[in-house]
Amino acid sequence: MQFDWFVVSLHPIMHQRNKQILQIALPSIVSNITVPLLGLVDVAIVGHMGSAAYIGAIAVGSMIFNLLYWLFGFLRMGTSGMTSQALGRRDMPKVMRLFVSSLAVGIGIALCFIVLQIPIRELALLLMHPTADILPLAATYFNICIWGAPAMMGIYSLNGWFIGMQNTRVPMFISIMQNVVNIAASLTLVFGLGMKIEGVALGTVIAQWTGFLTALFLWRHFYGRLRVYLPEKRGEQLIRSDELKTFFQVNRDIFLRTLFLVAVNLFFTSAGARQGAVILSVNTLLMQLYLLFSYVMDGFAYAGEAIGGKYYGARNEGAFRDVVRNVFKWSAAMVVLFTLVYALCGTAFLRILTNETSVIAASGEYFFWAILIPAVGVTAFVWDGVFIGITATRGMLVSSVLATVLFFAVYLLLREMWGNHALWLAMILYLLMRGVVQTIWYYKKLRDFTPSN
């Protein structure tokens, strides 16, 4: 599946840079939109098994793996930025060394998951504390899905490398195919072979390994010729210690930054839960508007990441600045579009998600906070992509730390007076602070930008 036809059709009103951005962004947006489909299908399947405990088990098990893989998402981000810069310098031997080292690190982490699966499972279930009827089912789901970890870590590494090589169509194809295989396998195992939670979990693992093996096949098909850049002489290093050190430094910052993001998101959910089922439901529904916007913005962030990183690596300041400027223009257009859609149609969207009139009615009091999300969050989304591309990961970490401190300070100071409004104000300021700090860091970073042309 390609988007060249769409981009070419816009040729009269676009210059080359915008075409580059859309060629990266559009497949990424399609990939992101397929993400929630998988969870919805799994819930729909277990929802017909005759017990609510199956739904709870899927929710608990999925959350464990979502958090686990989210924390180690640095594999994709770190690989993408370093690969795009090496591509910009036309350093193909380093491009291939990054491919090998990223894949090796990803598989290594996954093998640690498998070796430590029992303590990981027990700690996760202890923290989540599911009810007695859900606990054994969630444990069964975990015991099967953990064997998909090498495939998932491998996909993260490969997708990061593909994006760094300016190719988001392969990750899009892998994402779509993985979802199709998951649906087909789960339906066959559950309704065809009479399996229960085991069938859903096994279907997920089958889809993950199918996606990973397909990614390797596509790499060989499109990039197999690059194997000539791998060391052939004895004594030449395939993985260099200095490059591996840099790789871990970049990924360490991203990992720590992700910890702060996870902390904020988990606390947001927890704080809403402490205010009762209605407020928790309201916050959960309104956050779907945030997630929908993020799926689209991540596509443009990937464009800034891949194209910006390439020109930054090539030391082409003019092209790099042009990429950043145009990504922000597209993002501004998305802000206007989403703000208008949310203001005019947001309540109708909530009615699609739920028919609970009490929840819909209660959401009206807090809906304006969700309308603000595109405007206050866009800068952080774009800078995240640009910073990953130029491997300015320390700026990402610092912005997350300061924004997290602000989040907790605002909520703890105002929660007694404002309740759930304090929680939403804290989230809005958190998003805004990340963007502000990264903007300052960006201009500081460019002071030393001395392109060769």
Secondary structure, DSSP 8 states (H G I E B T S, - for coil): ---HHHHHHTGGG--HHHHHHHHHHHHHHHHHHHHHHHHHHHHHHHTTSS-HHHHHHHHHHHHHHHHHHHHTTHHHHHHHHHHHHHHHTT-HHHHHHHHHHHHHHHHHHHHHHHHTHHHHHHHHHHHH---TTTHHHHHHHHHHHGGGHHHHHHHHHHHHHHHHTT--HHHHHHHHHHHHHHHHHHHIIIIIT---HHHHHHHHHHHHHHHHHHHHHHHHHHHGGGGGGS--STT--SS-HHHHHHHHHHHHHHHHHHHHHHHHHHHHHHHHHTT-HHHHHHHHHHHHHHHHHHHHHHHHHHHHHHHHHHHHHTT-HHHHHHHHHHHHHHHHHHHHHHHHHHHHHHHHHHHHH---HHHHHHHTTTHHHHHHHHHHHHHHHHHHHHHHHTT-HHHHHHHHHHHHHHHHHHHHHHHHHHTHHHHHHHHHHHHHHHHHHHHHHHHHHGGG-----
